Amino acid sequence: MCGSHLLSSLIHTTPSVPNLSVQFPFSPFTNGYWNPSKCLSPLPEKKAKLPYILHFFWPSGRIFIADTNNSIIRVLDLNNGEPRLLTLELKGVQPPVPKSKSLRRLRRRSAADTETIVIDGGSSNEGKLCLKISVPEGYHLSKEAQSKFSVEFEPENATSVDPVDGTISTEGSAVIQFKRSSPSSSKSRIYCKVYYCKEDEVCLYQPLMFEVSFQEAVPDAAPAEISLPYVVKPKSPTFNSQSPLPR
């Protein structure tokens, strides 16, 4: 779709605004239908989601558009017959600070019923953390409420992990790649929310936390494959108001 797809959103989003004209001196629509022959040129940067409209028609015939994909404001100038798409220059305004892609530090407090499993991470510089959650015969991991994991670490920026969070398969497995950026000893924690069910009966919740301690790295050590196993011990199916619902 061409750049003037921005105008199409005005049909559904333009409110009644005092002192603002909502008449279209230029319209990509003919008799209420989209007319491709009147499209503007595509936006110069990447296209993704439809940008949000900040303001509509000023008396000067301009539309201000929040280009949320590129963190800039566009100005669609409809004067002089030929539409022009410009970029608004904001002097003295600091650009948004990008979110850090590094992992979060260890600051989460485990729930009272969280079971902790301590694992020796060894001294390798990189490798895999392999989750393997098992349930007894007659039970299965829930398909409707997916089990999940998330990773935190200490100290900050000591290790890069991919993915930082994700889902555990219905077979109980997940693989997390890690690479240490410092040879110093460090610690990672993998928090798991495990939802499991007994056949034709109620489903239950088990919070877990794997604490993996990495020793001082040995240069040229072979990549490690660290197993994180756990066998679920079914609880009695009593209601626990402290157990979080799956999200």
GROMACS elastic network, one bead per residue, 0.5 to 0.9 nm:
[ bonds ]
;  ai    aj funct       b0    kb
    1     4     6  0.81436   500
    1     5     6  0.65260   500
    1    36     6  0.88852   500
    1    39     6  0.87168   500
    1    42     6  0.79077   500
    2     5     6  0.59653   500
    2     6     6  0.87891   500
    2    36     6  0.82998   500
    2    39     6  0.59946   500
    2    40     6  0.62175   500
    2    41     6  0.60380   500
    2    43     6  0.78440   500
    3     6     6  0.64583   500
    3     7     6  0.86623   500
    3    39     6  0.68236   500
    3    40     6  0.52918   500
    3    41     6  0.53717   500
    3    43     6  0.54715   500
    3    85     6  0.89427   500
    4     7     6  0.55020   500
    4     8     6  0.73529   500
    4    28     6  0.73147   500
    4    38     6  0.83397   500
    4    39     6  0.53973   500
    4    40     6  0.50520   500
    4    41     6  0.74069   500
    4    42     6  0.76271   500
    4    43     6  0.89135   500
    5     8     6  0.52282   500
    5     9     6  0.72805   500
    5    28     6  0.85535   500
    5    39     6  0.77397   500
    5    40     6  0.84336   500
    5    50     6  0.81741   500
    6     9     6  0.58114   500
    6    10     6  0.75222   500
    6    50     6  0.70231   500
    6    51     6  0.71073   500
    6    52     6  0.84876   500
    6    53     6  0.81462   500
    6    65     6  0.82212   500
    7    10     6  0.54007   500
    7    11     6  0.75911   500
    7    27     6  0.79482   500
    7    28     6  0.76899   500
    8    11     6  0.58044   500
    8    12     6  0.78514   500
    8    28     6  0.80813   500
    8    29     6  0.85369   500
    8    34     6  0.84696   500
    9    12     6  0.56817   500
    9    13     6  0.60220   500
    9    14     6  0.80611   500
    9    50     6  0.82713   500
    9    52     6  0.85083   500
    9    53     6  0.80293   500
   10    14     6  0.50417   500
   10    15     6  0.88512   500
   10    53     6  0.77962   500
   10    56     6  0.79953   500
   11    14     6  0.62639   500
   12    15     6  0.85586   500
   13    53     6  0.80719   500
   14    17     6  0.82805   500
   14    22     6  0.77225   500
   14    53     6  0.86990   500
   14    55     6  0.88137   500
   14    56     6  0.71471   500
   15    22     6  0.89676   500
   15    56     6  0.89799   500
   16    20     6  0.83459   500
   16    22     6  0.83892   500
   17    20     6  0.57161   500
   17    21     6  0.80745   500
   17    22     6  0.85216   500
   17    56     6  0.87058   500
   18    21     6  0.82590   500
   19    58     6  0.79508   500
   19    59     6  0.79025   500
   20    56     6  0.73262   500
   20    57     6  0.57110   500
   20    58     6  0.53707   500
   20    59     6  0.63728   500
   21    24     6  0.84900   500
   21    56     6  0.79407   500
   21    57     6  0.53942   500
   21    58     6  0.64326   500
   21    59     6  0.63513   500
   21    61     6  0.84035   500
   22    56     6  0.71010   500
   22    57     6  0.58206   500
   22    58     6  0.86066   500
   23    26     6  0.87639   500
   23    57     6  0.78572   500
   24    27     6  0.56592   500
   24    57     6  0.85050   500
   24    61     6  0.89972   500
   24    78     6  0.88873   500
   25    61     6  0.80701   500
   25    78     6  0.70685   500
   25    79     6  0.82953   500
   25    81     6  0.80901   500
   26    29     6  0.89332   500
   26    38     6  0.88636   500
   26    78     6  0.67299   500
   26    81     6  0.76139   500
   26    82     6  0.85129   500
   26    83     6  0.76702   500
   27    30     6  0.76862   500
   27    35     6  0.87826   500
   27    38     6  0.75205   500
   28    33     6  0.84554   500
   28    34     6  0.61847   500
   28    35     6  0.54393   500
   28    36     6  0.70931   500
   28    37     6  0.78234   500
   28    38     6  0.50230   500
   28    39     6  0.61396   500
   28    40     6  0.86542   500
   29    32     6  0.56625   500
   29    33     6  0.51964   500
   29    35     6  0.51571   500
   29    36     6  0.83893   500
   29    38     6  0.78687   500
   30    33     6  0.52005   500
   30    34     6  0.63419   500
   30    35     6  0.59168   500
   31    34     6  0.84854   500
   34    38     6  0.87734   500
   35    38     6  0.58697   500
   35    39     6  0.73971   500
   36    39     6  0.53657   500
   37    40     6  0.88577   500
   39    42     6  0.86633   500
   40    43     6  0.88351   500
   40    83     6  0.77024   500
   40    84     6  0.84559   500
   40    85     6  0.85216   500
   41    44     6  0.85123   500
   41    85     6  0.86398   500
   42    45     6  0.85372   500
   42    47     6  0.84928   500
   43    46     6  0.72890   500
   43    47     6  0.70604   500
   43    85     6  0.82430   500
   44    47     6  0.85392   500
   45    69     6  0.87086   500
   45    70     6  0.73711   500
   46    69     6  0.75113   500
   46    70     6  0.77512   500
   47    50     6  0.81731   500
   47    69     6  0.72512   500
   47    70     6  0.89627   500
   48    51     6  0.85050   500
   48    69     6  0.67802   500
   49    68     6  0.81714   500
   49    69     6  0.71180   500
   50    67     6  0.82739   500
   50    68     6  0.84826   500
   50    69     6  0.86684   500
   51    65     6  0.69023   500
   51    66     6  0.57957   500
   51    67     6  0.50313   500
   51    68     6  0.57769   500
   51    69     6  0.73306   500
   52    65     6  0.63442   500
   52    66     6  0.53065   500
   52    67     6  0.69213   500
   52    68     6  0.72255   500
   53    56     6  0.71101   500
   53    63     6  0.81021   500
   53    64     6  0.67281   500
   53    66     6  0.59019   500
   53    67     6  0.86079   500
   54    63     6  0.81208   500
   54    64     6  0.57157   500
   54    65     6  0.54467   500
   54    66     6  0.59514   500
   54    73     6  0.88588   500
   55    58     6  0.79575   500
   55    62     6  0.89073   500
   55    63     6  0.61896   500
   55    64     6  0.53523   500
   55    65     6  0.70699   500
   56    61     6  0.89211   500
   56    62     6  0.74231   500
   56    63     6  0.50568   500
   56    64     6  0.66235   500
   56    65     6  0.84461   500
   57    60     6  0.75558   500
   57    61     6  0.56299   500
   57    62     6  0.55930   500
   57    63     6  0.54356   500
   57    64     6  0.82896   500
   58    61     6  0.54273   500
   58    62     6  0.57635   500
   58    63     6  0.71038   500
   59    62     6  0.77294   500
   60    77     6  0.86100   500
   60    78     6  0.86405   500
   60    79     6  0.76697   500
   61    76     6  0.85133   500
   61    77     6  0.63578   500
   61    78     6  0.54824   500
   61    79     6  0.59205   500
   62    75     6  0.65391   500
   62    76     6  0.55532   500
   62    78     6  0.59302   500
   62    79     6  0.76048   500
   63    74     6  0.80966   500
   63    75     6  0.56355   500
   63    77     6  0.66242   500
   63    78     6  0.80413   500
   64    73     6  0.67990   500
   64    74     6  0.58569   500
   64    76     6  0.64973   500
   64    77     6  0.88794   500
   64    88     6  0.86335   500
   65    68     6  0.89436   500
   65    72     6  0.86617   500
   65    73     6  0.56259   500
   65    75     6  0.61833   500
   65    76     6  0.75531   500
   66    69     6  0.87082   500
   66    71     6  0.75981   500
   66    72     6  0.64694   500
   66    74     6  0.63619   500
   66    75     6  0.89691   500
   67    70     6  0.57866   500
   67    71     6  0.59167   500
   67    72     6  0.54003   500
   67    73     6  0.55715   500
   67    74     6  0.64691   500
   68    72     6  0.68018   500
   68    73     6  0.81545   500
   69    72     6  0.81004   500
   70    73     6  0.86613   500
   71    95     6  0.79296   500
   71    96     6  0.75166   500
   72    87     6  0.72563   500
   72    88     6  0.74369   500
   72    89     6  0.87079   500
   72    95     6  0.88622   500
   73    86     6  0.86941   500
   73    87     6  0.60437   500
   73    88     6  0.55125   500
   73    89     6  0.81582   500
   73    90     6  0.88930   500
   74    85     6  0.67739   500
   74    86     6  0.56554   500
   74    88     6  0.57546   500
   75    84     6  0.80237   500
   75    85     6  0.58061   500
   75    86     6  0.50076   500
   75    87     6  0.58769   500
   75    88     6  0.62469   500
   76    83     6  0.68354   500
   76    84     6  0.57740   500
   76    86     6  0.63369   500
   76    87     6  0.87187   500
   77    80     6  0.86719   500
   77    82     6  0.83808   500
   77    83     6  0.55852   500
   77    84     6  0.51106   500
   77    85     6  0.63587   500
   77    86     6  0.75196   500
   78    81     6  0.65699   500
   78    82     6  0.65696   500
   78    84     6  0.66549   500
   78    85     6  0.88720   500
   79    82     6  0.67860   500
   79    83     6  0.67060   500
   79    84     6  0.83572   500
   80    83     6  0.76429   500
   90    93     6  0.58227   500
   90    94     6  0.86949   500
   91    94     6  0.85251   500
   94    97     6  0.85054   500
   97   100     6  0.88165   500
   98   101     6  0.88366   500
   99   102     6  0.88946   500
  100   103     6  0.81612   500
  102   156     6  0.79720   500
  102   157     6  0.64508   500
  102   159     6  0.86584   500
  102   160     6  0.70155   500
  102   161     6  0.84928   500
  102   164     6  0.88522   500
  103   151     6  0.73465   500
  103   152     6  0.60091   500
  103   153     6  0.68900   500
  103   156     6  0.73564   500
  103   157     6  0.71701   500
  103   159     6  0.81207   500
  103   160     6  0.71849   500
  103   161     6  0.74963   500
  103   164     6  0.68076   500
  104   107     6  0.80599   500
  104   151     6  0.77969   500
  104   152     6  0.52706   500
  104   153     6  0.66275   500
  104   154     6  0.85589   500
  104   156     6  0.73438   500
  104   157     6  0.89132   500
  104   164     6  0.89943   500
  105   108     6  0.84000   500
  105   152     6  0.55879   500
  105   153     6  0.51958   500
  105   154     6  0.57009   500
  105   155     6  0.69137   500
  105   156     6  0.57870   500
  105   157     6  0.87352   500
  106   109     6  0.86171   500
  106   152     6  0.56289   500
  106   153     6  0.54666   500
  106   154     6  0.59141   500
  106   155     6  0.81549   500
  106   156     6  0.86443   500
  106   187     6  0.89412   500
  106   188     6  0.81131   500
  106   189     6  0.77085   500
  107   152     6  0.83785   500
  108   152     6  0.85737   500
  110   113     6  0.80891   500
  110   114     6  0.61224   500
  110   115     6  0.88878   500
  110   191     6  0.86427   500
  110   207     6  0.86929   500
  110   208     6  0.88005   500
  110   209     6  0.78989   500
  111   114     6  0.52597   500
  111   115     6  0.88840   500
  111   207     6  0.77538   500
  111   242     6  0.87822   500
  112   115     6  0.85205   500
  113   206     6  0.80264   500
  113   207     6  0.69930   500
  113   208     6  0.86116   500
  113   243     6  0.89896   500
  114   206     6  0.72929   500
  114   208     6  0.51894   500
  114   209     6  0.67064   500
  115   206     6  0.81624   500
  115   207     6  0.65619   500
  115   209     6  0.61689   500
  115   210     6  0.85004   500
  116   208     6  0.60259   500
  116   210     6  0.58510   500
  116   211     6  0.70110   500
  117   208     6  0.76711   500
  117   209     6  0.62352   500
  117   211     6  0.61278   500
  117   212     6  0.85137   500
  117   228     6  0.84524   500
  117   229     6  0.88982   500
  117   230     6  0.82018   500
  118   209     6  0.85000   500
  118   210     6  0.59414   500
  118   212     6  0.61828   500
  118   213     6  0.78797   500
  119   210     6  0.69096   500
  119   211     6  0.59527   500
  119   213     6  0.64852   500
  119   226     6  0.85785   500
  119   227     6  0.86110   500
  119   228     6  0.74361   500
  120   211     6  0.84682   500
  120   212     6  0.58006   500
  120   213     6  0.53697   500
  120   214     6  0.66504   500
  120   215     6  0.81631   500
  120   226     6  0.84997   500
  121   124     6  0.79276   500
  121   129     6  0.89634   500
  121   187     6  0.85728   500
  121   212     6  0.54229   500
  121   213     6  0.51353   500
  121   215     6  0.69256   500
  121   224     6  0.85662   500
  121   226     6  0.67712   500
  122   213     6  0.74989   500
  122   214     6  0.54012   500
  122   215     6  0.55371   500
  122   216     6  0.82260   500
  122   217     6  0.80521   500
  122   224     6  0.81091   500
  122   226     6  0.85959   500
  123   126     6  0.89117   500
  123   183     6  0.86155   500
  123   185     6  0.83868   500
  123   214     6  0.60381   500
  123   216     6  0.57054   500
  123   218     6  0.56803   500
  123   219     6  0.89390   500
  123   221     6  0.74976   500
  123   224     6  0.86244   500
  124   127     6  0.72470   500
  124   179     6  0.88502   500
  124   180     6  0.83737   500
  124   214     6  0.80855   500
  124   215     6  0.82594   500
  124   216     6  0.84833   500
  124   217     6  0.56580   500
  124   218     6  0.62782   500
  124   219     6  0.80578   500
  124   220     6  0.82040   500
  124   221     6  0.53444   500
  124   222     6  0.64176   500
  124   223     6  0.59554   500
  124   224     6  0.59928   500
  125   178     6  0.83448   500
  125   179     6  0.59554   500
  125   180     6  0.52811   500
  125   181     6  0.79984   500
  125   182     6  0.84471   500
  125   183     6  0.73827   500
  125   217     6  0.58259   500
  125   218     6  0.72056   500
  125   219     6  0.75768   500
  125   220     6  0.79279   500
  125   221     6  0.67149   500
  125   222     6  0.78958   500
  125   223     6  0.68000   500
  125   224     6  0.81221   500
  126   177     6  0.77266   500
  126   178     6  0.54735   500
  126   180     6  0.60362   500
  126   221     6  0.85863   500
  126   222     6  0.79883   500
  126   223     6  0.51826   500
  126   224     6  0.64392   500
  126   225     6  0.89038   500
  127   176     6  0.85229   500
  127   177     6  0.59719   500
  127   178     6  0.55571   500
  127   179     6  0.66509   500
  127   222     6  0.83523   500
  127   225     6  0.56270   500
  127   226     6  0.76158   500
  128   175     6  0.64827   500
  128   176     6  0.55342   500
  128   178     6  0.59799   500
  128   179     6  0.87915   500
  128   223     6  0.78552   500
  128   224     6  0.62660   500
  128   226     6  0.60342   500
  128   227     6  0.83323   500
  129   174     6  0.82643   500
  129   175     6  0.57770   500
  129   177     6  0.63632   500
  129   178     6  0.73520   500
  129   224     6  0.83757   500
  129   225     6  0.61738   500
  129   227     6  0.61214   500
  129   228     6  0.68183   500
  130   173     6  0.71140   500
  130   174     6  0.59792   500
  130   176     6  0.64446   500
  130   177     6  0.87726   500
  130   225     6  0.70352   500
  130   226     6  0.60086   500
  130   228     6  0.56043   500
  130   229     6  0.80004   500
  131   168     6  0.80755   500
  131   172     6  0.73328   500
  131   173     6  0.51911   500
  131   174     6  0.50598   500
  131   175     6  0.62388   500
  131   176     6  0.80847   500
  131   226     6  0.87341   500
  131   227     6  0.63915   500
  131   229     6  0.60764   500
  131   230     6  0.82296   500
  132   168     6  0.88452   500
  132   171     6  0.82347   500
  132   172     6  0.53853   500
  132   174     6  0.70289   500
  132   227     6  0.73643   500
  132   228     6  0.59644   500
  132   230     6  0.64007   500
  132   231     6  0.84964   500
  133   168     6  0.85256   500
  133   171     6  0.77363   500
  133   173     6  0.63602   500
  133   194     6  0.84366   500
  133   228     6  0.81527   500
  133   229     6  0.58917   500
  133   230     6  0.50078   500
  133   231     6  0.59655   500
  133   232     6  0.72098   500
  134   140     6  0.85755   500
  134   141     6  0.85953   500
  134   171     6  0.78551   500
  134   172     6  0.61544   500
  134   173     6  0.88674   500
  134   229     6  0.77496   500
  134   230     6  0.61685   500
  134   232     6  0.61123   500
  135   138     6  0.82683   500
  135   139     6  0.59492   500
  135   140     6  0.63089   500
  135   141     6  0.74770   500
  135   172     6  0.85119   500
  135   196     6  0.77948   500
  135   230     6  0.86311   500
  135   231     6  0.57184   500
  135   232     6  0.51080   500
  135   233     6  0.74839   500
  135   234     6  0.81573   500
  136   139     6  0.57637   500
  136   140     6  0.79794   500
  136   231     6  0.75055   500
  136   232     6  0.70813   500
  136   233     6  0.76544   500
  136   234     6  0.80260   500
  137   140     6  0.80653   500
  138   197     6  0.86229   500
  138   198     6  0.59589   500
  138   199     6  0.60255   500
  139   196     6  0.68305   500
  139   197     6  0.54684   500
  139   199     6  0.59934   500
  139   234     6  0.87201   500
  140   143     6  0.86852   500
  140   170     6  0.76687   500
  140   171     6  0.83954   500
  140   195     6  0.87915   500
  140   196     6  0.55731   500
  140   197     6  0.54509   500
  140   198     6  0.65295   500
  140   199     6  0.75059   500
  141   145     6  0.86207   500
  141   146     6  0.79588   500
  141   147     6  0.75823   500
  141   169     6  0.83677   500
  141   170     6  0.54102   500
  141   171     6  0.73119   500
  141   172     6  0.71860   500
  141   194     6  0.75132   500
  141   195     6  0.59161   500
  141   197     6  0.61424   500
  141   198     6  0.88806   500
  141   203     6  0.89283   500
  142   145     6  0.55223   500
  142   146     6  0.62045   500
  142   147     6  0.74508   500
  142   170     6  0.69043   500
  142   194     6  0.84746   500
  142   195     6  0.55831   500
  142   196     6  0.50321   500
  142   197     6  0.60171   500
  142   203     6  0.75107   500
  143   146     6  0.58280   500
  143   147     6  0.85188   500
  143   169     6  0.88030   500
  143   170     6  0.64873   500
  143   195     6  0.87433   500
  143   196     6  0.87938   500
  145   194     6  0.89378   500
  145   195     6  0.64536   500
  145   196     6  0.86591   500
  145   245     6  0.88783   500
  145   246     6  0.59329   500
  145   247     6  0.78773   500
  146   167     6  0.65725   500
  146   168     6  0.70314   500
  146   169     6  0.77386   500
  146   170     6  0.77404   500
  146   193     6  0.86163   500
  146   194     6  0.78127   500
  146   195     6  0.68395   500
  146   246     6  0.76267   500
  146   247     6  0.87373   500
  147   166     6  0.88312   500
  147   167     6  0.57867   500
  147   168     6  0.52277   500
  147   169     6  0.73996   500
  147   170     6  0.79583   500
  147   172     6  0.83787   500
  147   192     6  0.72823   500
  147   193     6  0.54014   500
  147   195     6  0.55417   500
  147   196     6  0.83675   500
  147   246     6  0.83391   500
  148   165     6  0.75276   500
  148   166     6  0.57799   500
  148   168     6  0.53656   500
  148   169     6  0.87412   500
  148   191     6  0.82251   500
  148   192     6  0.56584   500
  148   193     6  0.52323   500
  148   194     6  0.67655   500
  148   195     6  0.88039   500
  149   164     6  0.84403   500
  149   165     6  0.55125   500
  149   166     6  0.55805   500
  149   167     6  0.60782   500
  149   168     6  0.69177   500
  149   174     6  0.87388   500
  149   190     6  0.65171   500
  149   191     6  0.53519   500
  149   193     6  0.63428   500
  149   194     6  0.86302   500
  150   163     6  0.84590   500
  150   164     6  0.58852   500
  150   166     6  0.66020   500
  150   167     6  0.88009   500
  150   189     6  0.82865   500
  150   190     6  0.56875   500
  150   191     6  0.52963   500
  150   192     6  0.67302   500
  151   161     6  0.79201   500
  151   163     6  0.83294   500
  151   164     6  0.53895   500
  151   165     6  0.61556   500
  151   188     6  0.70676   500
  151   189     6  0.57465   500
  151   191     6  0.63605   500
  152   164     6  0.78791   500
  152   187     6  0.86738   500
  152   188     6  0.57815   500
  152   189     6  0.52858   500
  152   190     6  0.65615   500
  152   191     6  0.81368   500
  153   156     6  0.66722   500
  153   157     6  0.82866   500
  153   158     6  0.77174   500
  153   159     6  0.74886   500
  153   186     6  0.75896   500
  153   187     6  0.56362   500
  153   189     6  0.59783   500
  153   190     6  0.86690   500
  154   157     6  0.79049   500
  154   158     6  0.68903   500
  154   159     6  0.84625   500
  154   186     6  0.58753   500
  154   187     6  0.52502   500
  154   188     6  0.63402   500
  154   189     6  0.86894   500
  155   158     6  0.56398   500
  155   159     6  0.84249   500
  155   185     6  0.89985   500
  155   186     6  0.63335   500
  155   187     6  0.73435   500
  155   188     6  0.89373   500
  156   159     6  0.77692   500
  157   160     6  0.69606   500
  157   180     6  0.86065   500
  157   181     6  0.70911   500
  157   182     6  0.82637   500
  158   179     6  0.87952   500
  158   180     6  0.59412   500
  158   181     6  0.53381   500
  158   182     6  0.54634   500
  158   183     6  0.83795   500
  158   184     6  0.80215   500
  158   185     6  0.86793   500
  158   186     6  0.67787   500
  158   187     6  0.87360   500
  159   178     6  0.66985   500
  159   179     6  0.56503   500
  159   181     6  0.54245   500
  159   182     6  0.72929   500
  159   186     6  0.81209   500
  159   188     6  0.84637   500
  160   164     6  0.86967   500
  160   177     6  0.82894   500
  160   178     6  0.56802   500
  160   179     6  0.53144   500
  160   180     6  0.62353   500
  160   181     6  0.70866   500
  161   164     6  0.58340   500
  161   176     6  0.67706   500
  161   177     6  0.56287   500
  161   179     6  0.65911   500
  161   180     6  0.86701   500
  162   165     6  0.80114   500
  162   175     6  0.88739   500
  162   176     6  0.57724   500
  162   177     6  0.51466   500
  162   178     6  0.65029   500
  162   179     6  0.89914   500
  163   166     6  0.66463   500
  163   175     6  0.85360   500
  163   176     6  0.60549   500
  163   177     6  0.71269   500
  163   178     6  0.88848   500
  164   176     6  0.80013   500
  165   176     6  0.88736   500
  165   190     6  0.89811   500
  166   174     6  0.82471   500
  167   173     6  0.89353   500
  167   174     6  0.73155   500
  168   171     6  0.78679   500
  168   172     6  0.57513   500
  168   173     6  0.55791   500
  168   174     6  0.53241   500
  168   175     6  0.89223   500
  168   192     6  0.85779   500
  168   193     6  0.89815   500
  168   194     6  0.82840   500
  169   172     6  0.51309   500
  169   173     6  0.53908   500
  169   174     6  0.65881   500
  170   173     6  0.75366   500
  172   194     6  0.89510   500
  180   183     6  0.70154   500
  180   184     6  0.89688   500
  180   186     6  0.89411   500
  180   217     6  0.83733   500
  181   184     6  0.89775   500
  182   185     6  0.81039   500
  182   186     6  0.86807   500
  182   216     6  0.88295   500
  182   217     6  0.79457   500
  183   186     6  0.86843   500
  183   215     6  0.84453   500
  183   216     6  0.55368   500
  183   218     6  0.74840   500
  183   219     6  0.83536   500
  184   214     6  0.84602   500
  184   215     6  0.72750   500
  184   217     6  0.64907   500
  185   213     6  0.75740   500
  185   214     6  0.54164   500
  185   217     6  0.71407   500
  186   212     6  0.85898   500
  186   213     6  0.61728   500
  186   214     6  0.52205   500
  186   215     6  0.68921   500
  186   216     6  0.79034   500
  187   211     6  0.71520   500
  187   212     6  0.57389   500
  187   214     6  0.58739   500
  187   215     6  0.87625   500
  188   210     6  0.81049   500
  188   211     6  0.59544   500
  188   212     6  0.51322   500
  188   213     6  0.65195   500
  188   214     6  0.79288   500
  189   209     6  0.65076   500
  189   210     6  0.54987   500
  189   212     6  0.60794   500
  189   213     6  0.87008   500
  190   208     6  0.81160   500
  190   209     6  0.55466   500
  190   210     6  0.50341   500
  190   211     6  0.66297   500
  190   212     6  0.80235   500
  191   207     6  0.75044   500
  191   208     6  0.58397   500
  191   210     6  0.65380   500
  191   211     6  0.87673   500
  192   206     6  0.81751   500
  192   207     6  0.57689   500
  192   209     6  0.60693   500
  192   210     6  0.81137   500
  193   205     6  0.71703   500
  193   206     6  0.61629   500
  193   208     6  0.64980   500
  193   209     6  0.89290   500
  193   246     6  0.84894   500
  194   204     6  0.83219   500
  194   205     6  0.57328   500
  194   206     6  0.50399   500
  194   207     6  0.60905   500
  194   208     6  0.75451   500
  194   232     6  0.87862   500
  195   203     6  0.69153   500
  195   204     6  0.57714   500
  195   206     6  0.64513   500
  195   207     6  0.87322   500
  195   246     6  0.82659   500
  196   202     6  0.89419   500
  196   203     6  0.55847   500
  196   204     6  0.53895   500
  196   205     6  0.64057   500
  196   206     6  0.79547   500
  196   232     6  0.86592   500
  196   234     6  0.86333   500
  197   200     6  0.80966   500
  197   201     6  0.68350   500
  197   202     6  0.61179   500
  197   204     6  0.59650   500
  197   205     6  0.87136   500
  198   201     6  0.52344   500
  198   202     6  0.64203   500
  198   203     6  0.64762   500
  198   204     6  0.84108   500
  198   234     6  0.89306   500
  199   202     6  0.81961   500
  199   203     6  0.89682   500
  202   237     6  0.67512   500
  203   237     6  0.78383   500
  204   234     6  0.78988   500
  204   235     6  0.75071   500
  204   236     6  0.88102   500
  204   237     6  0.69321   500
  205   235     6  0.87481   500
  205   243     6  0.69429   500
  205   244     6  0.82808   500
  205   245     6  0.87536   500
  206   232     6  0.77326   500
  206   233     6  0.88666   500
  206   234     6  0.86524   500
  206   235     6  0.87379   500
  206   243     6  0.85211   500
  207   243     6  0.87818   500
  208   230     6  0.89501   500
  210   228     6  0.72945   500
  214   217     6  0.77702   500
  215   218     6  0.87163   500
  217   221     6  0.78968   500
  218   221     6  0.56007   500
  220   223     6  0.89286   500
  221   224     6  0.84472   500
  234   237     6  0.84839   500
  235   238     6  0.80461   500
  237   240     6  0.88986   500
  239   242     6  0.89426   500
  239   243     6  0.85445   500
  240   243     6  0.56493   500
  241   244     6  0.78349   500
  244   247     6  0.86994   500
